[in-house]
């Protein structure tokens, strides 16, 4: 047992008040979550990353307190029960924590990937979730962060729990957000995007909370569950992302995946309507519509067969990279700490939806069919490669880097671009941006494992991102970043080992020759024996990504060492580690194909400057 003074240092066996820490369940920018034991029972303890004070710009302490108060006020079978509130390590000025019942289970995306749950099964989970949303809305409460990472599905009975009330709106409570609602950017409703683009938030205007925004977020959640795609590309530059959300209709779910029943596809599109008045009137109305679909179609083959998403090379169904991958249609990654160990994504054996071909003509007929099939595949491959090259070149020439923040280059869509219907933009420049955003949107639904193209990311770095590095005082392109999205898994004698996974990554970027550091965000990818990170946003005016603070663009990639001949990414613990180095398996939170262990949480990064090119 150690004597930690900060939540990041808490280890299994330590005591938080009278609770013994069993394991760390998750860590994020705003809180840490632990499995704890007391009196023979298991509980979940969530503790704010910062104590109260002037340095708590993100108001993490107050958000944790409001989350506990919200859960304690509402008694509902689909909400966690709060057992105790407190502060640690001191009663005055310590980190706020609260304790809830421990619910063994997985977040929604991990659960559906691992179980290959049929439509009927996961829609039943969602209709139960809608009931708790309806009750909250009817009391004037808005969750404001509905997403797969905030839905916990219990093992054994598939009971859903709505978690993470840190962004909740409570009627009559004082305002925690500065100007903007604390939404996940790529899932923000169009009315919020319009508010952000309008600029009135810079003058202190606040966006009012509404149930319609929660319904839009539920629509994005349902869209993702049905297609394994995001409605909008989360790696688009901020200005293009806001325009796309406000003006461009998402691709209908039924066009992305023919298994999606028309009734479900239609409901999703209404939930994602640009005008809040065109969305369903309430969560209860959505619940009733889904129940009707279950009653009418729930026993059909479409609703009862496993609903899996296959990947290339016979890999398991979505390995759990959460969307968090870079492009529309990639897997979602937790943006908040999971509430159970099983919430960490794990690979699962899943097949595609197609059946095996039937033999209608004996052995010779089978071989003829195989020969024809091989020739057809060859021709398709040639045409696909040629078309992809030509189209990608044309898109790059027209959009001038519209997809420059993509971790994986977008793959062309087989469906092509449908006609777009949107409110007329105000200028030719806006039209150009919209076309680029729409093109990337339709081309970026590819979930197959691909090595990250860090070189392409740097080459396509937009001018404004290069200028950010100049404003920060960069004269040389290399610096250090401390990775923070992960878990320390070293032993007492071997420290520094860091458990990470594919998905959103945050860190502290240090300026060369300066003591200052800035929060950076980006995307990480585990691929074979290397760990790749690309940072595309930096917060110059705040210690943390704070609602109301808009980040600046930047282009930076993690490199193995500072010598120009070294590769992008860093080698993992499995491929290379110091002689005699050991990790503590009990501390490992993230397991599976999309997770790994690093030898250190400090990394070298290359920052793109104007007129520079990464030395090969």
N, C-alpha and C positions, 0 to 999 in steps of 0.2 A: 504494500500500500504506500502511496506517495502522499505528499502534502501540497496539492496544487493550489494556485491562487487565481487561475483563470480557467474558464470552461474548456478552452482548447487543450489544456494540459491534463484534464481528468482522464484517468486510466481505469480499466477494470479492477475492482477491489477497493477503489477509493470511496470515501463517504461524502455524500452531499446531504448535510444535516444527518438525519437518521436513516437515510437510504443508501444501501450499498450498490455501487455501480456494477452491473453484470457485463454490459458491453455498450459500445457506442453504436447507435442505430443510424445516425446521419449527422452531417455538418453542413452548414450553409453560411452565407454572408451575415445572416441576422440572428441565428440561433444554433444551438447544438441539442441533439436529442439522444437520450440514453435509455437503455433498458435497465431498470433498477429493481432491487428486491427489498422488501420490508415485511417482517412478521410472517414469512413464508409465502407471501404473494408477490406477483410480478406486476410492475407498473411502468408507465412511460413518463420520463421526466424531461421537460423541455426548458432550456435555460437560455436567456438572452445573451448574445455575444458581447454586449457592452453594458456596463452599469449606468445608472442615471448620471447626467452631467452635461456640461456644455459641449463636450467632445462627441456626444451621441447625436450627430447631425441627422442620422436616419431615424432617430427616435425609436430605436429598437426596444428599449426598456418599456416605453409606453405602449408600443404595439403588443409586446408579449403580455403586458398587464391587461390590455383591452381584450386580447384573445381569451385569456383565462376568465375574465368577467363575463364575456359573451357566452362562453360554453357553460359557465356556472349558472347563468341566468335562465338559459333555455334548457328545459328537460325534454329530450327527444330520443327515441331508441336508435336513431341514426347519427347521433352526436356523441362524442366522447364525454364521459362523466369526470368532472374535475374533483379530485380528492383533497388537494392541499395546495396552498400558495405559500411562497416564502422568498427569502433572499439568502444568497450564499456568496462568499464565505462569512460575511458580516451582515447583521440585521440592518444596519444603517449603511447605505451606500453600496451594498452588495448587488450582484447580478440577480435579477428577478427570475424565479422559476415557478413552474406549476406542474402538478402531478396528475395524470389521468390513468384510467384503466388501460392496461396493455391489451391491444388487439392484434393477435398474430394474423398476418395477412400480407397482401401486396397492393401496391398502387394499381390503378385501373389498367394502364397499359401493360404493365408486367403481368398482371393476372390474365388478361385476355391473350397475350402472347404465349404464356406458359400453358394455359388450359385449352387453347384453340376453341374457346367457348362459341357455340353456335349462336346465331342471331337471337333466337328465343331466350337463351340463357343470359346474354349480356344486356339485352333490352329490358329483361325483368330486373336486373340490377339497377338500370338507369331509371326505370319508372319508380322504384323505391326512393332513389335519390331525389326525384322531382317532388316527392311529397314533403321532404324536409325543406326543400327550397320554397315550396308553396307556403308552408307555415311561417317561415322566416319573412317572406315578402308580405304576407298578410299582417304581420306585426310591424311592418315598416323597416325591416332589417334587410340589408343587401350584403351578400358575401363579398362580391367584387373581385374574386380571384378563382372562379370556377375553372378547373382544368384537371386533366387526368392525374397529375401528381398530387392533387388535393382530394382525391377520392380513394379511400382505403377499402379494399374488399376482404372481408374476414375469411380465413380458412375454414373449410367445413360446410358453411351454409351460405356463402356468397352474399352475406349481409354487407351493404355499403355504408361507409361512414364518411361524412363530409368533414374535412379537417382543415387546419390552417386558417384561423379567423383573424390573422394579423392585419388584414386590410379591411375588415368589416366596417360597414356604416351602421351606426346605432343612432336612432332618432333621439335628438336632445343632447347627444354627447358632443364634447368639443372636438374641433377638427384637428386631426393629426397630419393629414396630407397638406402640403404647402399650396399647390394649385391644381395639380393633376391627380386623377384617381390612380391608385397603385395597381395598374393592370400589367399583364404580360404583353409586351409590345405587339408581337405578331398576332395576338388574339384580341386586340382592343377593338371595341365596336366602332363603326364608321363615324358615329357622332362624336366620339372621343378623338378620333383622328382629325376630324374637321376642327374641333376645339383647339387641338394642339397646333394645327397648321394656321389657324386664325391668329394666334399670337396674343390673345387677350390674357392668357395665363401669365404672360410676362408682366402684366400690370396688376397682378394679384387676383384675377378672376378665378373662381373655383367651379369645377364641373360637378353638377349635382348627381348624386347616386340615384339609380333607378333600377327596378326589377327588369326592365327591358334590356339593360346591359348584361345582367346575369343570364338572361335567356339567350342573348347572342353568344355568350361564352359557352353555354350549354350546347348550342348549335355547333360551335367549333369543336367541342369535345366529341359530340356524336359524329361529326364529319370525320374526325380522326379515327374513331373506332371503326367506322365503316370502310374507310379507304386506306388507312395507314398513312394518310397525307394531311398536311396542314392546309387550311383554306388559302393561306398566303405564305409566300416564301419568307421564313424568319431571318434569312441572311441577306435580304435586300438592304441596300443603304437606307437610312432612316427616311429621307425625303421621298424616295420611290416607294418604300413600304407604306407610308402614310397615304400617298396618292392612290396606290393600288387598293388599300382597304376602303378608302372613301368612295372610289369611283368604279373599280373593276369588279364585276361579279365573279365569284369563284367558280371553278369548273364543277358542274353538278356531280354529286357522288356516283350516280348511275353511269356517268361517262367514264369515270376513273376505274370503276369496278362493276362489271355487269351483274354481279351477285346481289347488288343493293336493290331491294324491292322498290318499285316506283313510289309507293306511299311514303317510305322512309326518306327517299331522296327528295321528294317534294317538301316534306316537313323540315328537313335540314335547310333547304334553300329559303324557306319562309323564316326560320329562326335567324338566318344570316342576312335578312333583308337590310338594305341600306337605311331605310326609313324605319325608325322604331315603331311607328304606328302600324306598319305592315307585318310586324311579327305577331305570333300568337299572343292573345291578351294576357295570359298568366301561365305560371308553371303548372297550375292545376289543369288548365286547358290542354297543355302539352301531354300531361300524364294521361288524360282521358283519351286523347287521340292515339297515343301509343298502346293503350290498353285495347282500344278497338282494333288496331292492327294485329295485336297478339291474338285476340279472339277470332278474327277473320282469317288470318294467314299463319298463325303460330304453329300449326301442325303440318304445314307443307314442308317439302324437302328443302327448299331454300332457307327456311328458318331453323331447321333441325340438324343440318349437316355441319361438321366442324368448319369454323370460319377462320382459316389460317392464311398467313401471308408468307409465301416461299421466297427464299433468296437464292442467289446464284451458287453454283458449284455444290448443290445439294446441302447447303448449310441449313441449320435449324431455322425455324420460323423466327421472325425478327428477334435478334439477339438482345434487344433492349436498349440500344443506343437511344436514347430518347430523343426526341426531337430536339430532338435535339440534334438531329443532324442538320446540316446546313441548308438543305433545299426543301422546297415543298414536297411532301410525300416521304420524307425521311422520318426515322423513328424519334419519338419524343423523349427528352431527358428531364430528370427531376430538376426543378428550379428551387425546390424547397426540400428540406431534409425528409427522407422517408421515415415512416413511423415503425417499421419493423425490418428485421434483417432480411426477411424474404422479399422485401420491396426492392432490394438490389436486383437489377435485371440478371437473368440467367438464361443461358441457351437452352432451348427445348427442341426436341425432335419433331418437326412438323413438315408435312408434305404439302404440295400444291393442291389445287382443287380438281385438277383434271383426272379422269380415270384412265386406265390402261386401254390401249386399242384392242379391239376384239379381232381374232383370227377367223376370217370368213372363208379362206380358201386353202387350208392346209399349209404345210411347210413352205412350198414353193411360193404360194401367194404371200406368205408372211415376208419372205426375203425380197420379193419384188416390191412390196410396200415399203420395206425398210430402205431399199435402194432409192426409190422415188423420194422418200422422205429426206434422205441424206442430200440428194441433189437440190431439193427445194430449200433446205436449210442453208446450203452453200450459197445459192443465188440470193437468198434473203440477207445473208451475212454480208455479201459483197455490196448489195444495194444499200443496206443499212450503214455500212462504214463510209461509203461514198457520200450518201446523203447527209450523214452526221457531220462530216468534215466540211462540206460545202455550206450547210446551213449554219454551223457554228461560226464559220468565218464571216458569213454575211451578217449574222447577229452581232458579232463583235464590232464590225465596221459601223453598223447603224447605231447600236446602243452605247458604244464607247465605254464599256466596262460596267454595264448595268448589273451584271452578276459577279462583280469582282470580289464580293465578300463570300462567295460560295466555297465551302470547304471541299466539296466534290463538284467537278464541272457538271452542269445540268445536262441531262440527256434529252434528245428531241422526243417529243410526244408522238405516238403513233396516230393520235386522233387529229392532229393538226390544230390550228387556231380557229375557234368559232368566232362569229361576229360578236363584238363587244357592245354592250349597251350601258352607257353611263352618262352622267350629267356633263354637258360640254365644258371642257377646261377653259381657263381664262386666257391662255396665251399659247403661242406655238411651242414655247419651251415646255410648258406643262403637257401639251399633247405629246411631244417627243418623249418625255419622261414616262407618261402613261403607257405609250406603246412599248417602250423598253420593259417596264414593269410587267405589263401583260404578257410579253413574249417570254420573259424568264419564268413567269408564273406558270405558263402552259408547258414549259419545257423542263421544269424542275421537279418532276415526281419520279425519282429514281431511288430505290432503297438498297440496291445491291452493293456489297462491300467493294470499295474502290480506294486505292491508295490516294491520300490527299495530295493535291497538286499545289504545293506551297510555292513553287516557282511561278506558276500561272497566277496565283493570288498576288504575289509581289509585282509581277509585270503589269497586271491590270489595276494596280493600286491607283485610285483616282487622285487628281491633283490636290484636292482639299485635304485628303488624308496625309499626303506628303508634307503639306504646309503645316499641319499640326505638329509634326516632328520638328520642324524649323522653329515654330513658336515656342516649343518646349526647350529649345536651346541645344538640340542634338547637333553635334559637329561630326561625330563618328557614328556609325550605324549599329554598333553592338552595345548592349547593356545587359542588365540582369533583371529577372522577374522572379518574384516569390509566388509560387502557385499556392492557392488557398482552398480550392475546391477539391477536397480529398480528406483522407484520414491518416494520421501518423500510425504506423504499424511496427515500429522498431522495438527492440528490447531495451532494458536498462543499460546494457553494455554496447548495443548497436542502435544508435538513434538516427533519425533523419529519413528512414524509409517511408514512402508515401503511397497510399492506396488510392488509385484514381480510376476513372472510367470515361468512356466516350460521352460527349455531351457538352453542355455549357461549362466554361472554365473561367474563373476569376483569378486575379493575381494583383500583386503590387509591383509596378514598374519603377525602377530606380533610375534617376537621371545621372549620367556619368559625371563624376566629380562633384556631386551635390548630395545632400542628405535627404532631399525631398523624394517622395514616392507618390504615385498616382494609381488609383484603382483602374484596372483594365479588364475588359470582358471579351470573350471570344468563344471559340469552339475547339474541342479536343477530340481526337480520334485515335483509338487503339487499332493498329494494323500490323499484323504479324508480330515482329519482335521490336517494334518501335512505337513511340508515343508522340503524336503530332499535335501541336497547338498553333492556332492562328488567332491573333488578337486583332479585332477591327474597331473597337470602341474604347475610349479613355475618358475618364471623368476628371476634368481639369479644375472644376469648381467645388468639388465635394469629395469627402473621404470615401463615401460609398455610393453605389447606384441608388439615388434617392428620388422618390417621386417628385416631379417638378424640375428635375435637373436633366437637361438633355446632353448626352455625351458627344464628344467630338470624334470624328473618324480618324483612324490610324491603321497602318498596316505593319504588323510585326509577327514574326514566326519564331518558334523555338528551334534552336539548332544544337547539334551535338557538342561542338566546341567552337571557339572563335577563329580557328584556322579556316581559310577560304575553301579548302578541299573537303571539309567535313559535310556530312549530309544533313538534310532537314530532319527534325525530330530527334528524340533521344532514345538510346537503348533502354530496354526494360530490365528489371531485376532478374527475370528468368533467363535473359540472353547474356547478361554480363553483370557481375556484382563482385565486390571485394572478397578476397579469400577469408573464410571464416565468418562472413556476415550472416546474421540471422534476423528473421522477422518473427513477430508473435502472431500465430494464426488466429488467436482469439480476438485480435483487434481488427482483422480484415472484415470490412463491411461489404465492399463491392466485389462480387465474384461473377464469373462467366466470361464468355468470349469477348465482351466489350469492355472488360476491366483488366487492370494490370497493377503492378507495383513498381515504383520508381526508386532509384537509389538515393534521390534527394528531392526536396521540394523547391530548391533553387535551380533556375535554368538560365542558360544564355539565350538571348533573343537578338534577332536581326531586325532593325527598324528601317523601313524604306524612306529614303530622303529624295528630294527632287534631283533628277539627273544621275541618280545612282542605280547600279544594277548589282544584284547579289553575285559575288564572285564564284564562278564555277570551278 
